[in-house]
Structures are given as structure tokens and as C-alpha cells.
């Protein structure tokens, strides 16, 4: 049996006058669509949970926004999410009750979101693009050849630590600045220091 959260009650009561009927409508639709829906507050705004979060809604000064947590996985037969650019919690922006889709339509979307949670369907994580290999600029490479200790430190560093130095050098806009950074890099490397050694906790 679904329950109404006092916290959601309070949120709706404090919302702008225009937003209150919209929030109440979305709340009622959640309960009609999924009888055992659970109300919860996440990030200080109402959310509706059924084996996981289904959707949330939030009131702003001039509009109410609501969106489905797995919007990207919903079939979207009425092209509502596509039209609103909803690929996750981007969702809809509505200013009046008339801006909402028909009850039957929204209930269908809510039930599909509930079914995805029941089935344990997860939103696939976006694959991170592999980082490009660290390319050592010629001036740094020449300077390293002249200092074996600096070269040894640089070679022993992880790719991210090497990248810190390379990017610092290549981001220099003036030749003089770049030359100074190469010199400083060699000095610090010879001392076994990373680029951000000043900020490393001892």
C-alpha cells in the first residue's frame, strides 16, 4: 500500500501557487499508476520510488520540472521525451496543468519506468574515451636526456603524472614562459617531485 510522505506534503505546500496543482497531479498519477509507490525526498525534492527511483519533480519560480531516471530507456511511443530532449533527468518543464500530457499517457510512462525497476534494468554507463598516450615535446625530451635523475623520475611516473608536466609546458603561450617551465620541470623531476607536489599532503 502506498503512503503519502509528510515531507512531500510540506514541499507542495511551500511551492509557488501555480506549481501546487501540477505537483499534486504528478503525485496522484504516480499513485494511480503504481499502487505501492513510495514517496521520498532526494536532493530536497520529491521523488517516487518503486524498486528504485522512477521519477522526480521540482518546483521553480516559473515552472515545474519532472523527469524519469531511466528516460533514455523508455520506449517513448508518444515522442514526449524526445521532444523535450529527455535523456535522463532532463525532463519536462511545465507551467500549467494544461502543459502536462494526458493522464493515460503519463500513467503508461510511469508504469513502464516501474517495470524497468522491477526487472532490475540498469542505465548503461557511458564508456570513457581512452586517454591519448603522453607525447613528450622535443624540448622536454632534450632536457631530460641531459639529466639522468630527472629522466629516471619521469620514466617512473604514471601516465597521469607525466601528462601533468607535459600539459603545463605545452600550455605556455610565450616562448620564455615555456623555457622556464621546462627548466623548472627538470629541477623538480631531479628532486623526485610531481608537477603538483606543493599540494600533496605530507
Backbone as ProteinMPNN parsed JSONL, in Angstrom:
{"seq_chain_A": "XXXXXXXXXXXXXXXXXXXXXXXXXXXXXXXXXXXXXXXXXXXXXXXXXXXXXXXXXXXXXXXXXXXXXXXXXXXXXXXXXXXXXXXXXXXXXXXXXXXXXXXXXXXXXXXXXXXXXXXXXXXXXXXXXXXXXXXXXXXXXXXXXXXXXXXXXXXXXXXXXXXXXXXXXXXXXXXXXXXXXXXXXXXXXXXXXXXXXXXXXX", "coords_chain_A": {"N_chain_A": [[0.85, -1.188, 0.0], [0.601, 2.151, -0.888], [2.053, 5.129, 0.513], [1.624, 8.448, 1.684], [3.999, 10.935, 1.903], [4.81, 13.037, 4.618], [6.801, 14.904, 4.263], [6.763, 15.398, 1.54], [4.242, 16.474, 1.395], [4.708, 18.876, 2.787], [6.557, 20.054, 1.072], [5.045, 20.546, -1.252], [3.166, 22.306, -0.208], [4.737, 24.53, 0.337], [5.507, 25.287, -2.158], [5.368, 27.493, -5.082], [2.21, 29.065, -5.866], [1.178, 28.476, -8.468], [2.481, 26.138, -9.02], [1.621, 24.177, -7.267], [-0.861, 22.71, -7.954], [0.137, 21.276, -10.13], [2.19, 19.706, -9.075], [0.666, 18.192, -7.293], [-0.919, 16.802, -9.101], [0.956, 15.23, -10.526], [1.824, 13.683, -8.433], [-0.53, 12.292, -7.734], [-0.904, 10.838, -10.093], [1.291, 9.15, -10.01], [0.596, 7.485, -7.901], [-1.728, 6.36, -8.871], [-0.783, 4.974, -11.057], [1.107, 3.181, -10.004], [0.282, 1.362, -7.47], [1.678, 0.654, -5.079], [3.635, 2.563, -4.808], [6.34, 4.408, -3.429], [6.938, 7.362, -1.641], [9.54, 9.75, -1.522], [12.113, 12.01, -0.427], [14.634, 13.34, -2.261], [17.645, 14.997, -2.67], [16.387, 17.228, -1.773], [13.952, 17.426, -3.128], [10.755, 16.092, -4.258], [10.529, 12.587, -4.936], [9.604, 9.538, -6.591], [9.387, 6.226, -5.817], [9.886, 2.861, -6.781], [11.044, -0.087, -6.343], [13.402, 1.206, -6.736], [14.341, 4.497, -7.902], [11.88, 6.172, -9.815], [10.778, 8.582, -10.96], [11.237, 12.144, -10.561], [10.258, 15.369, -9.262], [10.307, 18.936, -9.356], [9.768, 22.192, -8.093], [10.095, 25.413, -9.444], [10.639, 28.99, -9.747], [9.076, 29.791, -11.929], [8.278, 27.538, -13.262], [7.608, 23.966, -13.303], [9.641, 21.177, -13.078], [9.967, 17.882, -14.221], [11.172, 14.546, -14.428], [12.165, 11.342, -15.765], [14.142, 8.842, -14.267], [15.19, 6.798, -15.771], [14.808, 7.675, -18.324], [16.062, 7.537, -20.805], [15.776, 4.905, -21.471], [13.132, 4.37, -21.784], [10.382, 3.511, -23.919], [8.981, 5.535, -25.198], [6.541, 6.055, -26.828], [4.891, 8.183, -27.56], [6.567, 10.146, -28.218], [7.274, 12.047, -26.363], [9.436, 12.375, -24.588], [11.528, 12.57, -26.374], [10.863, 14.92, -27.694], [11.182, 16.716, -25.662], [13.792, 16.501, -25.179], [14.649, 14.679, -23.297], [16.939, 12.725, -21.827], [17.468, 11.503, -19.555], [17.389, 12.721, -16.466], [16.649, 15.145, -17.437], [14.132, 15.953, -18.436], [10.733, 17.302, -18.341], [9.496, 20.653, -18.677], [7.005, 22.438, -17.237], [4.354, 24.812, -17.004], [1.708, 25.079, -16.46], [-1.226, 23.111, -15.63], [-2.332, 22.364, -18.008], [-0.174, 21.978, -19.635], [0.752, 19.482, -19.188], [1.02, 16.075, -20.359], [-1.703, 13.877, -21.38], [-3.521, 12.136, -18.808], [-3.678, 9.298, -19.111], [-1.58, 8.806, -20.813], [0.718, 9.65, -19.371], [0.536, 7.932, -17.176], [1.048, 5.52, -18.423], [3.765, 5.853, -19.066], [4.862, 6.055, -16.513], [4.283, 3.53, -15.48], [5.822, 1.963, -17.155], [8.367, 2.806, -16.397], [8.351, 1.82, -13.803], [8.255, -0.914, -14.351], [10.754, -1.33, -15.534], [12.401, -0.955, -13.328], [11.528, -3.059, -11.717], [12.467, -5.192, -13.173], [15.099, -4.877, -12.848], [16.64, -3.421, -14.608], [19.398, -1.602, -15.718], [20.76, 1.641, -16.336], [22.957, 1.918, -18.94], [26.362, 2.673, -18.443], [28.139, 5.382, -19.763], [30.829, 4.842, -21.911], [34.12, 5.683, -21.164], [36.212, 7.67, -23.117], [39.275, 6.459, -24.306], [42.3, 7.687, -22.937], [44.628, 9.723, -24.676], [47.916, 8.688, -25.578], [50.789, 9.84, -23.73], [52.554, 12.363, -25.183], [55.747, 13.359, -25.424], [57.075, 16.546, -25.664], [59.569, 17.896, -27.923], [61.446, 19.73, -26.791], [61.317, 19.213, -24.052], [62.041, 16.536, -24.057], [64.712, 16.679, -24.937], [65.837, 18.095, -22.818], [65.494, 16.273, -20.757], [67.22, 14.231, -21.511], [69.627, 15.248, -20.794], [69.705, 15.111, -18.104], [69.968, 12.624, -16.044], [68.812, 11.848, -13.606], [66.401, 13.267, -13.515], [65.229, 12.197, -15.796], [64.912, 9.526, -15.024], [63.065, 9.761, -12.938], [60.866, 10.825, -14.322], [60.329, 8.735, -16.119], [59.513, 6.795, -14.325], [57.161, 7.75, -13.366], [53.546, 7.707, -13.308], [51.304, 7.619, -16.181], [49.472, 9.756, -15.875], [50.797, 11.535, -14.173], [53.011, 12.183, -15.745], [51.662, 13.392, -17.813], [50.701, 15.665, -16.547], [52.956, 17.323, -16.321], [53.691, 17.599, -19.048], [51.43, 18.861, -20.18], [51.43, 21.235, -18.748], [53.718, 22.458, -19.691], [53.245, 22.619, -22.495], [51.044, 24.277, -22.566], [51.962, 26.801, -22.217], [52.077, 30.122, -23.362], [53.965, 31.913, -24.188], [57.313, 31.875, -25.471], [59.429, 32.262, -23.713], [58.198, 31.727, -21.273], [57.626, 29.057, -21.642], [60.204, 27.95, -21.814], [61.142, 28.474, -19.268], [59.422, 26.858, -17.809], [60.149, 24.336, -18.679], [62.721, 24.204, -17.624], [62.131, 24.365, -14.887], [60.648, 22.052, -14.616], [62.578, 20.052, -15.053], [64.214, 20.511, -12.846], [62.455, 19.961, -10.686], [61.788, 17.304, -11.259], [64.265, 16.094, -10.979], [64.475, 16.247, -8.285], [62.661, 14.427, -7.585], [59.996, 15.142, -7.617], [56.475, 15.535, -8.204], [54.378, 17.254, -10.595], [52.41, 18.661, -9.169], [53.409, 18.839, -6.595], [53.43, 20.654, -4.509], [50.908, 20.685, -3.498], [50.498, 18.274, -2.431], [49.65, 16.175, 0.23], [51.571, 15.804, 3.099]], "CA_chain_A": [[0.0, 0.0, 0.0], [1.394, 3.365, -0.983], [1.88, 6.078, 1.592], [1.928, 9.831, 1.366], [5.036, 11.427, 2.799], [4.606, 14.38, 5.174], [7.81, 15.796, 3.69], [6.264, 15.808, 0.226], [3.135, 17.383, 1.717], [5.285, 20.168, 3.147], [7.182, 20.622, -0.119], [3.981, 21.056, -2.118], [2.551, 23.449, 0.466], [5.649, 25.671, 0.245], [5.769, 25.59, -3.567], [4.571, 28.603, -5.606], [0.799, 28.718, -6.057], [0.948, 27.872, -9.785], [3.121, 24.818, -9.066], [0.978, 23.212, -6.372], [-1.732, 21.737, -8.633], [0.944, 20.432, -11.021], [2.844, 18.722, -8.209], [-0.374, 17.284, -6.789], [-1.338, 15.957, -10.214], [2.012, 14.247, -10.755], [1.792, 12.782, -7.277], [-1.7, 11.423, -7.867], [-0.67, 9.923, -11.209], [2.248, 8.134, -9.551], [-0.132, 6.525, -7.063], [-2.669, 5.633, -9.725], [-0.033, 4.084, -11.945], [1.802, 2.149, -9.225], [-0.38, 1.42, -6.165], [2.566, 0.556, -3.92], [4.717, 3.533, -4.955], [6.831, 5.03, -2.201], [7.385, 8.745, -1.801], [10.776, 10.044, -0.816], [12.754, 13.279, -0.779], [16.023, 13.204, -2.669], [18.181, 16.294, -3.072], [15.404, 18.219, -1.314], [12.756, 17.494, -3.975], [10.008, 14.827, -4.219], [10.784, 11.506, -5.881], [8.674, 8.416, -6.451], [10.244, 5.044, -5.818], [9.313, 1.518, -6.878], [12.243, -0.899, -6.608], [14.358, 2.166, -7.267], [13.709, 5.756, -8.287], [11.213, 6.213, -11.121], [10.871, 9.958, -11.448], [11.214, 13.183, -9.542], [9.71, 16.637, -9.731], [10.791, 20.063, -8.567], [9.125, 23.464, -8.411], [10.948, 26.584, -9.547], [9.859, 30.221, -9.67], [8.126, 29.958, -13.027], [7.927, 26.267, -13.897], [7.861, 22.709, -12.603], [10.394, 20.233, -13.913], [9.961, 16.49, -13.773], [11.836, 13.68, -15.388], [12.325, 9.925, -15.415], [15.53, 8.471, -14.053], [15.628, 5.94, -16.87], [14.141, 8.208, -19.508], [16.737, 7.097, -22.029], [15.416, 3.517, -21.744], [11.698, 4.263, -22.035], [10.055, 3.364, -25.348], [8.552, 6.86, -25.647], [5.676, 5.916, -28.004], [4.273, 9.454, -27.923], [7.681, 11.058, -28.523], [7.292, 13.129, -25.382], [10.785, 12.554, -24.082], [12.36, 13.023, -27.481], [10.523, 16.317, -27.952], [11.683, 17.526, -24.558], [15.223, 16.264, -25.028], [14.866, 13.977, -22.034], [17.781, 11.545, -21.924], [17.743, 11.075, -18.19], [16.555, 13.539, -15.598], [16.445, 16.462, -18.043], [12.707, 16.011, -18.216], [9.786, 18.264, -18.858], [9.256, 21.905, -17.977], [5.608, 22.805, -17.432], [3.946, 25.998, -16.246], [0.303, 24.927, -16.098], [-1.725, 21.742, -15.752], [-2.595, 22.095, -19.418], [1.07, 21.606, -20.32], [1.031, 18.064, -18.949], [0.375, 15.112, -21.264], [-2.926, 13.288, -20.853], [-3.307, 11.226, -17.683], [-3.46, 7.939, -19.591], [-0.242, 8.752, -21.405], [1.719, 9.715, -18.303], [0.445, 6.693, -16.395], [1.754, 4.497, -19.191], [5.207, 6.076, -18.913], [5.231, 5.74, -15.131], [4.249, 2.073, -15.331], [6.984, 1.39, -17.843], [9.516, 3.091, -15.541], [8.264, 0.876, -12.695], [8.599, -2.244, -14.861], [12.21, -1.374, -15.709], [12.987, -1.153, -11.997], [11.205, -4.422, -11.273], [13.315, -6.111, -13.929], [16.488, -4.601, -12.498], [17.354, -2.858, -15.763], [20.287, -0.5, -15.372], [21.154, 2.546, -17.418], [24.363, 1.635, -19.242], [27.287, 3.784, -18.246], [28.849, 5.814, -20.973], [32.229, 4.434, -21.907], [35.067, 6.788, -21.222], [37.134, 7.606, -24.247], [40.629, 6.206, -23.815], [43.17, 8.863, -22.995], [45.699, 9.644, -25.661], [49.224, 8.48, -24.944], [51.532, 11.065, -23.43], [53.572, 12.68, -26.195], [56.721, 14.27, -24.826], [57.546, 17.517, -26.646], [61.003, 17.798, -28.207], [62.293, 20.498, -25.871], [61.384, 18.492, -22.776], [62.8, 15.311, -24.296], [66.135, 17.047, -24.988], [66.265, 18.464, -21.468], [65.545, 15.057, -19.959], [68.405, 13.475, -21.9], [70.786, 15.866, -20.159], [69.633, 14.947, -16.653], [69.578, 11.239, -15.852], [67.933, 11.72, -12.448], [65.089, 13.76, -13.935], [64.711, 11.215, -16.745], [64.503, 8.331, -14.274], [61.826, 10.1, -12.231], [59.817, 10.976, -15.324], [60.003, 7.412, -16.643], [58.872, 6.013, -13.271], [55.854, 8.326, -13.07], [52.361, 7.19, -14.002], [50.957, 8.47, -17.328], [48.797, 10.989, -15.458], [51.81, 12.45, -13.637], [53.788, 12.681, -16.877], [50.782, 14.289, -18.561], [50.638, 16.937, -15.811], [54.111, 18.136, -16.717], [53.633, 17.885, -20.484], [50.386, 19.853, -20.436], [51.873, 22.504, -18.155], [54.706, 23.04, -20.604], [52.663, 22.93, -23.809], [50.04, 25.329, -22.437], [52.635, 28.106, -22.142], [51.802, 30.921, -24.561], [55.182, 32.617, -24.572], [58.479, 31.008, -25.545], [60.191, 32.414, -22.467], [57.465, 31.0, -20.233], [57.798, 27.621, -21.898], [61.573, 27.584, -21.469], [61.23, 28.484, -17.806], [58.691, 25.697, -17.299], [60.975, 23.15, -18.941], [63.806, 24.234, -16.647], [61.553, 24.041, -13.578], [60.271, 20.639, -14.673], [63.789, 19.247, -14.874], [64.634, 20.681, -11.456], [61.546, 19.228, -9.804], [61.918, 15.868, -11.515], [65.538, 15.663, -10.388], [64.224, 16.16, -6.848], [61.658, 13.389, -7.387], [58.713, 15.783, -7.345], [55.437, 15.583, -9.234], [54.008, 18.619, -11.0], [51.607, 19.303, -8.122], [53.978, 18.429, -5.313], [53.142, 21.66, -3.474], [49.576, 20.441, -2.965], [50.431, 16.896, -1.944], [49.706, 16.08, 1.687], [52.761, 15.106, 3.607]], "C_chain_A": [[0.882, 1.232, 0.0], [1.084, 4.285, 0.191], [2.273, 7.463, 1.12], [2.916, 10.372, 2.398], [4.712, 12.83, 3.304], [5.599, 15.39, 4.605], [7.387, 16.287, 2.303], [5.083, 16.759, 0.399], [3.673, 18.79, 1.959], [5.903, 20.855, 1.935], [6.129, 21.258, -1.03], [3.357, 22.309, -1.515], [3.405, 24.707, 0.335], [5.919, 26.095, -1.201], [4.944, 26.802, -4.011], [3.158, 28.144, -5.945], [0.541, 28.015, -7.381], [1.433, 26.427, -9.825], [2.366, 23.765, -8.265], [0.035, 22.242, -7.085], [-0.973, 20.806, -9.568], [1.606, 19.324, -10.208], [1.836, 17.706, -7.679], [-0.818, 16.31, -7.875], [-0.309, 14.855, -10.473], [2.039, 13.213, -9.637], [0.638, 11.792, -7.4], [-1.513, 10.406, -8.989], [0.293, 8.811, -10.819], [1.529, 7.062, -8.748], [-1.154, 5.727, -7.874], [-1.946, 4.605, -10.586], [0.57, 2.905, -11.189], [1.25, 2.202, -7.795], [0.548, 1.353, -4.957], [3.765, 1.487, -4.029], [5.085, 4.122, -3.596], [7.315, 6.449, -2.504], [8.638, 8.971, -0.978], [11.294, 11.407, -1.253], [14.219, 13.0, -1.084], [16.488, 14.556, -3.176], [17.139, 17.4, -2.853], [14.188, 18.369, -2.207], [12.063, 16.134, -3.987], [10.426, 13.849, -5.316], [9.821, 10.356, -5.577], [9.426, 7.13, -6.766], [9.42, 3.766, -5.928], [10.447, 0.603, -7.318], [13.351, -0.022, -7.184], [13.616, 3.42, -7.713], [13.098, 5.656, -9.683], [11.297, 7.613, -11.714], [10.818, 10.924, -10.279], [10.625, 14.446, -10.127], [10.162, 17.754, -8.795], [10.118, 21.34, -9.044], [10.164, 24.582, -8.417], [10.055, 27.83, -9.558], [8.776, 30.306, -10.736], [7.735, 28.653, -13.711], [8.17, 25.104, -12.941], [8.6, 21.799, -13.573], [10.218, 18.827, -13.343], [10.565, 15.622, -14.86], [12.012, 12.278, -14.848], [13.801, 9.59, -15.294], [16.076, 7.591, -15.17], [14.944, 6.362, -18.166], [14.743, 7.72, -20.808], [16.336, 5.679, -22.42], [13.923, 3.335, -22.021], [11.411, 4.232, -23.536], [9.602, 4.673, -25.983], [7.658, 6.802, -26.886], [5.038, 7.231, -28.472], [5.306, 10.538, -28.214], [7.731, 12.248, -27.565], [8.709, 13.426, -24.913], [11.713, 13.069, -25.16], [12.125, 14.508, -27.748], [11.101, 17.236, -26.888], [13.193, 17.359, -24.356], [15.561, 15.537, -23.748], [15.676, 12.711, -22.252], [18.13, 11.018, -20.538], [16.826, 11.864, -17.288], [16.396, 14.954, -16.167], [14.983, 16.832, -17.946], [11.935, 17.137, -18.846], [9.798, 19.542, -18.025], [7.819, 22.304, -18.28], [5.26, 23.974, -16.521], [2.491, 25.931, -15.79], [-0.088, 23.457, -16.21], [-1.957, 21.369, -17.206], [-1.364, 21.7, -20.196], [1.392, 20.115, -20.153], [0.383, 17.191, -20.018], [-0.885, 14.558, -20.615], [-2.6, 12.269, -19.761], [-2.931, 9.824, -18.144], [-2.046, 7.773, -20.138], [0.827, 8.733, -20.313], [1.705, 8.46, -17.44], [1.178, 5.568, -17.111], [3.262, 4.62, -19.046], [5.665, 5.693, -17.506], [5.263, 4.23, -14.918], [5.425, 1.409, -16.031], [8.247, 1.617, -17.016], [9.537, 2.125, -14.355], [8.686, -0.52, -13.141], [10.108, -2.384, -15.065], [12.898, -1.613, -14.368], [12.724, -2.554, -11.476], [12.113, -5.454, -11.931], [14.801, -5.897, -13.634], [17.308, -4.047, -13.636], [18.159, -1.644, -15.322], [20.548, 0.373, -16.591], [22.617, 2.282, -17.715], [25.231, 2.869, -19.071], [28.003, 4.106, -19.551], [30.315, 5.411, -20.861], [33.132, 5.655, -22.031], [36.004, 6.591, -22.404], [38.55, 7.373, -23.715], [41.499, 7.444, -23.96], [44.29, 8.64, -24.006], [47.029, 9.422, -24.951], [49.95, 9.802, -24.749], [52.63, 11.251, -24.479], [54.504, 13.728, -25.613], [57.232, 15.239, -25.883], [59.071, 17.479, -26.772], [61.867, 18.536, -27.194], [62.403, 19.819, -24.511], [62.215, 17.226, -22.935], [64.303, 15.59, -24.303], [66.658, 17.37, -23.6], [66.381, 17.232, -20.58], [66.8, 14.244, -20.26], [69.657, 13.975, -21.178], [70.785, 15.696, -18.641], [69.075, 13.555, -16.35], [68.602, 11.059, -14.677], [66.513, 12.159, -12.803], [64.425, 12.761, -14.876], [64.182, 9.981, -16.017], [63.185, 8.585, -13.535], [60.657, 10.159, -13.197], [59.361, 9.619, -15.838], [59.246, 6.568, -15.615], [57.469, 6.525, -12.938], [54.742, 7.628, -13.848], [52.069, 8.1, -15.192], [50.304, 9.788, -16.913], [49.793, 12.001, -14.906], [52.674, 13.021, -14.763], [52.975, 13.698, -17.672], [50.686, 15.655, -17.876], [51.779, 17.867, -16.232], [54.025, 18.549, -18.188], [52.606, 18.97, -20.781], [50.774, 21.217, -19.889], [52.839, 23.219, -19.087], [54.054, 23.489, -21.905], [51.584, 24.005, -23.752], [50.652, 26.721, -22.348], [52.442, 28.863, -23.451], [53.045, 31.656, -25.067], [56.373, 31.652, -24.548], [59.283, 31.059, -24.255], [59.536, 31.633, -21.333], [57.667, 29.505, -20.401], [59.19, 27.167, -21.492], [61.757, 27.517, -19.957], [60.542, 27.257, -17.208], [59.468, 24.411, -17.54], [62.081, 23.064, -17.904], [63.3, 23.835, -15.254], [61.172, 22.57, -13.513], [61.472, 19.744, -14.41], [64.262, 19.324, -13.427], [63.765, 19.854, -10.514], [61.659, 17.726, -9.997], [63.197, 15.321, -10.897], [65.413, 15.504, -8.881], [63.145, 15.122, -6.525], [60.257, 13.922, -7.166], [57.751, 15.679, -8.53], [55.112, 17.029, -9.543], [53.279, 19.353, -9.877], [52.104, 18.957, -6.724], [53.646, 19.395, -4.176], [51.822, 21.378, -2.778], [49.418, 19.033, -2.407], [50.565, 16.886, -0.432], [50.926, 15.294, 2.114], [52.417, 14.311, 4.854]], "O_chain_A": [[1.808, 1.339, 0.804], [0.004, 4.229, 0.781], [3.144, 7.624, 0.265], [2.693, 10.275, 3.605], [4.377, 13.713, 2.515], [5.291, 16.575, 4.477], [7.622, 17.44, 1.941], [4.937, 17.725, -0.35], [3.165, 19.766, 1.409], [5.798, 22.071, 1.776], [6.31, 22.375, -1.517], [3.054, 23.263, -2.231], [2.877, 25.815, 0.235], [6.501, 27.154, -1.436], [3.928, 27.112, -3.389], [2.936, 26.978, -6.271], [-0.231, 27.057, -7.427], [0.89, 25.595, -10.551], [2.467, 22.575, -8.564], [0.123, 21.038, -6.841], [-1.391, 19.667, -9.78], [1.587, 18.156, -10.597], [2.119, 16.509, -7.623], [-1.062, 15.135, -7.602], [-0.667, 13.686, -10.621], [2.252, 12.024, -9.873], [0.817, 10.591, -7.193], [-1.913, 9.25, -8.857], [0.134, 7.667, -11.243], [1.813, 5.873, -8.893], [-1.406, 4.556, -7.588], [-2.447, 3.503, -10.81], [0.55, 1.771, -11.67], [1.713, 3.012, -6.992], [0.243, 1.934, -3.915], [4.802, 1.236, -3.414], [4.229, 4.304, -2.73], [8.008, 6.691, -3.492], [8.776, 8.446, 0.127], [10.948, 11.895, -2.329], [14.949, 12.479, -0.24], [15.826, 15.187, -4.0], [17.031, 18.352, -3.625], [13.45, 19.345, -2.068], [12.714, 15.116, -3.751], [10.645, 14.234, -6.465], [9.303, 10.225, -4.468], [10.017, 6.975, -7.835], [8.397, 3.608, -5.262], [10.774, 0.523, -8.502], [14.137, -0.468, -8.02], [12.396, 3.398, -7.882], [13.712, 5.126, -10.609], [11.813, 7.811, -12.814], [10.413, 10.576, -9.17], [10.506, 14.581, -11.344], [10.37, 17.539, -7.601], [9.922, 21.546, -10.242], [10.999, 24.681, -7.518], [8.84, 27.72, -9.396], [7.689, 30.827, -10.485], [6.937, 28.667, -14.648], [8.842, 25.242, -11.919], [8.225, 21.672, -14.738], [10.308, 18.619, -12.134], [10.478, 15.927, -16.049], [12.01, 12.053, -13.638], [14.612, 10.007, -16.122], [17.267, 7.628, -15.479], [14.556, 5.531, -18.987], [14.036, 7.514, -21.794], [16.527, 5.279, -23.569], [13.499, 2.26, -22.447], [12.121, 4.857, -24.323], [9.818, 4.894, -27.175], [7.975, 7.429, -27.896], [4.688, 7.371, -29.644], [4.96, 11.7, -28.429], [8.186, 13.33, -27.935], [9.127, 14.583, -24.849], [12.58, 13.903, -24.9], [13.067, 15.26, -27.997], [11.462, 18.38, -27.164], [13.79, 17.988, -23.483], [16.629, 15.744, -23.171], [15.167, 11.732, -22.798], [19.009, 10.168, -20.396], [15.608, 11.695, -17.339], [16.038, 15.871, -15.427], [14.634, 17.897, -17.436], [12.408, 17.826, -19.749], [10.075, 19.515, -16.826], [7.453, 22.488, -19.441], [5.794, 24.109, -15.42], [2.087, 26.63, -14.861], [0.63, 22.658, -16.811], [-1.801, 20.211, -17.595], [-1.47, 21.149, -21.292], [2.208, 19.563, -20.892], [-0.686, 17.528, -20.529], [-1.105, 14.754, -19.42], [-1.55, 11.627, -19.783], [-1.982, 9.229, -17.634], [-1.406, 6.738, -19.95], [1.73, 7.898, -20.335], [2.76, 7.982, -17.021], [1.851, 4.756, -16.476], [3.962, 3.615, -18.918], [6.721, 5.085, -17.331], [6.161, 3.71, -14.256], [5.959, 0.409, -15.55], [9.103, 0.736, -16.934], [10.602, 1.664, -13.946], [9.383, -1.227, -12.413], [10.674, -3.444, -14.797], [13.859, -2.378, -14.282], [13.597, -3.167, -10.861], [12.478, -6.458, -11.321], [15.652, -6.647, -14.113], [18.532, -4.179, -13.645], [17.645, -0.765, -14.63], [20.554, -0.103, -17.726], [23.45, 2.411, -16.818], [24.874, 3.965, -19.501], [28.403, 3.227, -20.314], [30.952, 5.623, -19.829], [32.934, 6.526, -22.877], [36.513, 5.497, -22.649], [38.967, 8.033, -22.763], [41.443, 8.152, -24.966], [44.815, 7.538, -24.164], [47.236, 9.917, -23.843], [49.752, 10.756, -25.502], [53.512, 10.406, -24.635], [54.091, 14.856, -25.342], [57.771, 14.805, -26.902], [59.771, 17.08, -25.841], [62.909, 18.027, -26.781], [63.464, 19.845, -23.887], [63.001, 16.881, -22.053], [65.08, 14.821, -23.736], [67.767, 16.981, -23.235], [67.276, 17.16, -19.738], [67.377, 13.635, -19.359], [70.616, 13.23, -20.977], [71.74, 16.084, -17.968], [67.864, 13.337, -16.393], [67.69, 10.234, -14.737], [65.542, 11.499, -12.433], [63.225, 12.503, -14.78], [63.122, 9.458, -16.363], [62.302, 7.727, -13.511], [59.588, 9.612, -12.927], [58.164, 9.371, -15.981], [58.431, 5.723, -15.986], [56.682, 5.822, -12.305], [54.974, 7.039, -14.904], [52.535, 9.239, -15.218], [50.554, 10.823, -17.53], [49.651, 13.2, -15.144], [53.03, 14.199, -14.74], [53.495, 14.711, -18.138], [50.601, 16.683, -18.548], [51.568, 19.057, -16.467], [54.259, 19.709, -18.529], [52.879, 19.895, -21.547], [50.478, 22.242, -20.503], [52.779, 24.438, -19.247], [54.282, 24.608, -22.365], [51.241, 24.587, -24.781], [49.93, 27.717, -22.398], [52.626, 28.299, -24.529], [53.144, 31.976, -26.251], [56.436, 30.741, -23.722], [59.758, 30.035, -23.764], [60.207, 30.971, -20.542], [57.855, 28.778, -19.426], [59.34, 26.105, -20.887], [62.432, 26.63, -19.434], [61.017, 26.686, -16.226], [59.451, 23.504, -16.709], [62.354, 21.991, -17.365], [63.95, 23.073, -14.539], [61.349, 21.919, -12.483], [61.388, 18.79, -13.636], [64.665, 18.315, -12.849], [64.274, 19.138, -9.652], [61.63, 16.963, -9.032], [63.209, 14.215, -10.357], [66.145, 14.728, -8.268], [62.758, 14.948, -5.369], [59.415, 13.233, -6.589], [58.157, 15.728, -9.691], [55.534, 17.931, -8.82], [53.512, 20.542, -9.662], [51.317, 18.803, -5.79], [53.589, 18.994, -3.014], [51.619, 21.768, -1.628], [48.335, 18.649, -1.966], [51.472, 17.504, 0.126], [51.253, 14.251, 1.548], [53.286, 13.655, 5.428]]}, "name": "protein", "num_of_chains": 1, "seq": "XXXXXXXXXXXXXXXXXXXXXXXXXXXXXXXXXXXXXXXXXXXXXXXXXXXXXXXXXXXXXXXXXXXXXXXXXXXXXXXXXXXXXXXXXXXXXXXXXXXXXXXXXXXXXXXXXXXXXXXXXXXXXXXXXXXXXXXXXXXXXXXXXXXXXXXXXXXXXXXXXXXXXXXXXXXXXXXXXXXXXXXXXXXXXXXXXXXXXXXXXX"}
